[in-house]
Amino acid sequence: MSSQYQVRADYDAETIVVYQAYPASVADPALRAKRFVPPFSFNRMTWIKPSFLWLMHRSNWGQKAGQERILMVRITREGWHEALSRAVLTTADPSTVGRAAVHVQWDPERSLRGAALNHYSIQVGIGRGLIRTFADEWIADLADLTPRVRKIASLAQGGQAAKAQRLLPPERVYPVPPEIGRRLLVGP
């Protein structure tokens, strides 16, 4: 039986894909620069999610105010591992969480229709102390997935779930280093 806590993501030998949702005012300058630039806020935590469907649930398929643009953010695996190695579970002692550079929480993974599944999806909050490193050093590529998101949502809402499913980004279990995984509940 597989663990309920596994990182599932689109990744290759060098990078891992995470997703974020922003208004056009943040997304457009970031896409032009291929990294986050103002008005992206470097003064607050930013949450990255390797689960496409969890972000679709969170952003209501890019329909929530301020989350209309869905960005694919390809970051280095080295940066991802650094973030995870500095992470504290949000369920830890509040004083420990308050001092942590990175927060991790697990939320129920979602189906194409938004139903909660019986395994969990990782959300990683990059704090103010690391956000410049994230933006300037970890990002390998940014892409706008909004047109694809709209097409998938339209197909799913139109009763064409199989076609919608084929357009989802590929995700598979990511090999989190065991020493990091043990602290963050990641199972084998």
N, C-alpha and C positions, 0 to 999 in steps of 0.2 A: 504494500500500500504506500503510495507517495505521500509526502508531507503536505499538510495544508498550507505551509509557509515555504514557498519556493518563489524565487524571482523568475518571472517569465518575461522574456524580452526578445527583441530583434537585435542581433549582435553579430559581429564578425571577429576576426582575430585581434583587431586593434580597437574597435569601438563598440559602444552600446547605444541604442536609440531610446530616448526618453521623450515624453510628450508634455507640452504645456499649452495653455489657452490664454490668449491676450486680446485686448482690443486692437483695432487696426493702428491706433496711435503708437503702440509699442511694437507690434509685429512688423509693420512696414519698415521702420528704420533698422530694426534688427536684421531683417531679411536682406536689406541693401548692404549692410556692413558684414553680414555673415557671422555676427556675434551680437550679444546684447549691448545696446548703447542707450543713453538717455532718449526718451523718458523712462526707460526701464529703471526700476528703483533698485539702487545698490544699498539701500538703507533698511530693507526688510527681508525676511526669509522668503526664498522662492522654493516652491515645491515641484519636484520632477517625478514623473511617473512612467515606468517602463511599460505599463499596461495601457494599450490603446483603448480598449473597451471601458476600463475604469475611468479614463479621462472623458470618454464620450458620455458616460453616466454623469460625471461631475459637471460637465459643461452643457449637458442636454444637447449633445451633438452640435456644439458651437452656437446654441441659441440663447444662452444666458448672457445678460448684459455684462460687458467687459470681458467676455470669453468667446467672442465671435470668430476669432482666428485660431486655428489649431496648428501649432508648430511641431514639426519633428526636429528634435535637437539631438544630433549625433555627438556624443562625448567620448573622450578616450576612456578605455577600460582602466587605465592607470588612475585617472581622475575619479571614476566611479568607485574604484577600490579605496582610494583615499577618503572619499566621502563616507563610505560604509565603515571604514576603520575608525573614523572619528565620530560615528553616530551613537546615539543613545535612544533607546526605545521611549516613546512618549508615555508609556505606562510606568516608567521608572520613577524614583523619588523625585518630586517636583524641583528640589534644589539642584539635583544632578541634571535634569532636563533643562533647567534655566541656564546652566553654564555650558551646555553642549554646543559644539560648533555645527552639528548636524543632528536632525531629528529623524527618526524612522517610526512610521506607524503602519499597521496592517489593517486593511479594510477588505470586506468581502469582494471578491472578483465579480465581474458582471457579465451577463450574457449579451448577445446582440440586442435583445429586447430590454435590457436593463435589469433583469432579475438577478438577485444575489445568488452566487454559486457557493459550493461547499468548500472552497479554498480561498486563500487570501492573496491580495495584491499589495505590493510594497509601495509606499509613498515616502520620498526622501526630501526632507526640508533642509536646504542649504542656507546656513545662517549668514549674518552680515559679515562675520570674520572671514568667510571663505567665498563669498559671492563674487568678488573680483577675480579670484583664481578660476572659479567656474566659468565666468564670462570670457576671460582673456586667455586662459590656458587650456581648459578642458574641451571646449567646443571645437569640433572638427568640421561641422556643417550644420546649417539650418535650412529647413525647407517648409514651405506652406502646404499643408495637407487639407486646407479648407475645401477646395473643390472636390476632392476625393471623399471627404467626410460628408459633404452634402449629397453626393451620389449614393454612398452607402446608406445614409439615413433615408433617402427617397426610396431606394429599392426595398429596404426593410419595412418601411411604412406602407409600401405598395404591395406587400405580400410576397415579395421576391427574396426571401431570406437566403436561399441558396446562392443567388447571384451576389447578394450583399456580402455574404460570408467569404466568397472568393476574392473580394477586394480588400479584406482586412489585412493589415500588415502581418507578416509571419512572426510568431512568437514561440519560443521554446525555453525550456528550463536553462537558466543561466548558471554557470559553475562558480558560485560564490566561494572564495577561499574558506576552508573549514574554520580557521581561527576567527574569522569575521562572522561567519554564519552562526556559530555557536552563541555568540553574544546577542545576535539579532533574531534568534528563533528559526533561522533558515534550516530546513530539514534536508536530509540526504536525497 
